[in-house]
Amino acid sequence: MSKKKHKEQPTNENEVQEEQTEQAENEACESEESRIEELEEKISQLEEQRLRDLAEFENIKKRMEKEKQQAIAYAHEQFARDLLAVIDSLDNAMISVDESTSSDEALEQIKEGINLTLEQFKKVFAKHGIELVDMENGFDPHFHEAVMRVDSEEHEPGEIVQVLQKGYKIKDRVLRPAMVSISN
């Protein structure tokens, strides 16, 4: 006689209900396990995406820092390029002085060359927002540096008597204050 395992059929209504409850719980557990696996996979994907985004952010940050350093290093490139014409004028003035035959002619060429060079400097400065500090409106400690006081009957006390060195500003910022003497 062979013994066969076979599932006993529930005999009463309670057993049927228990079996259905157990089956529903098993299905719920399997469903929860499946949901947990899905969520763990999603977490893994999101973690990978976060790491990729972080790496990309670091790369952008490094690239921006490099570009900033290059911008700082070459900030004056256009200004320097504009000054090359001024240097060329000075070179040409020196060549023409060397080629001149008389000292009067050389002196006149030097004077003309210096004037042309000064005009070129003024044009380059104006192009880049560099201008002379104003002397017309009187002494201003933000733009002028009083290096000496002098007695003057022609000027009011504190008035600019003489400009010893011109001052320059770039837009609203002082590059170099004007050195002046003021009256007592």
PEWO-V688535 format. One record per run of one state. SS is the DSSP state (helix for helix, strand for strand, loop for the rest). FROM is the first residue (numbers start at 1). LEN is the number of residues. If there is no record, write none. Layout:
ss=SS from=FROM len=LEN
ss=SS from=FROM len=LEN
This chain:
ss=loop from=1 len=12
ss=helix from=13 len=61
ss=loop from=74 len=3
ss=helix from=77 len=23
ss=loop from=100 len=3
ss=helix from=103 len=25
ss=loop from=128 len=2
ss=strand from=130 len=3
ss=loop from=133 len=11
ss=strand from=144 len=7
ss=loop from=151 len=9
ss=strand from=160 len=6
ss=loop from=166 len=2
ss=strand from=168 len=3
ss=loop from=171 len=2
ss=strand from=173 len=4
ss=loop from=177 len=1
ss=strand from=178 len=6
ss=loop from=184 len=1
